[in-house]
Amino acid sequence: MSTLIPSRRSLLSRFLDDDAFGFPEGFLDDAGLMPARVFDRPFFKEMKMPAVNIKDNTDHFAIELAAPGYKKDDLKVTVKDGLLTIASEKKHESEEEKKGYTRKEFSYASFSRSFVLPENTDADSLKASFTDGVLKLTLNKTKAVPESKAKEITID
């Protein structure tokens, strides 16, 4: 028996088949207008991206990046052209020789997180500390950015 009620799947998701990442099925919400549950897909969940908290205080920004298992020397913090970048690259190799065989293991992990700095920050004031797997950054504010007011333009 066929149904006269149209499917709730969007035109895009009906047109294309799902691939290994779950796109486009489930990419759009039920109304087909907004992305939904994209970052719940296995492709994104398996990525090891450290969580970041950013707090906007009155005189400074406080940034915390959770990096358990990393050492201070594994992390690199740079500021260039108003872009704050926190990156890491870890390599581990081990070799074990026993009777009749050699076992070699290696692993590689990297990440990079970038943030555009607001106009009212002083990049030279950036301070960083690393304690118990948490990278803490403090970035001072310089002055308040004036809010732009809406202005109605008359049409000639």
Long-range contacts (C-beta under 8 A, 24 or more apart in sequence): 48-109, 48-111, 49-111, 49-113, 50-111, 50-113, 52-86, 52-113, 54-115, 58-141, 59-140, 59-141, 60-125, 60-138, 60-139, 60-140, 60-141, 61-118, 61-121, 61-137, 61-138, 61-139, 61-141, 62-136, 62-137, 62-138, 63-115, 63-136, 63-137, 63-138, 63-139, 64-134, 64-135, 64-136, 64-137, 65-113, 65-134, 65-135, 65-137, 66-133, 66-134, 67-130, 67-133, 67-134, 67-135, 68-133, 69-133, 70-133, 72-130, 75-130, 75-135, 77-126, 77-128, 77-135, 77-137, 79-117, 79-123, 79-126, 82-116, 82-117, 82-123, 83-114, 83-115, 83-116, 83-117, 84-114, 84-115, 84-116, 84-117, 84-123, 84-126, 84-137, 84-139, 85-112, 85-113, 85-114, 85-115, 86-112, 86-113, 86-114, 86-135, 86-137, 87-111, 87-112, 87-113, 88-112, 118-145, 119-145, 120-144, 120-145
